[in-house]
Amino acid sequence: MSKITLDVRGLSCPEPLIAFTDAVKRADLAEVELLFDCAAARDNIARAAASMRWQVASITEAPDHTVMTLVKHS
């Protein structure tokens, strides 16, 4: 399993969510780091991740974007 970073800054919902779900469906990933600037994406991604057996490991707020790290449940 591997880790990827998805930079979806500048995209509005639901595009950040779609990028996350597409990535985890296509690859054998253990960790995904998302960089986004759409406020609605934070809750939408967290809810979708939980339903797909992923967990939010950390959320870091920068002045102009958010970094969310998600890990796959074993």
Beta strands, then each sheet from edge to edge (+ up, - down):
strand 1: 2-7
strand 2: 29-36
strand 3: 54-61
strand 4: 66-72
sheet 1: 1+ 2+ 4- 3+
end
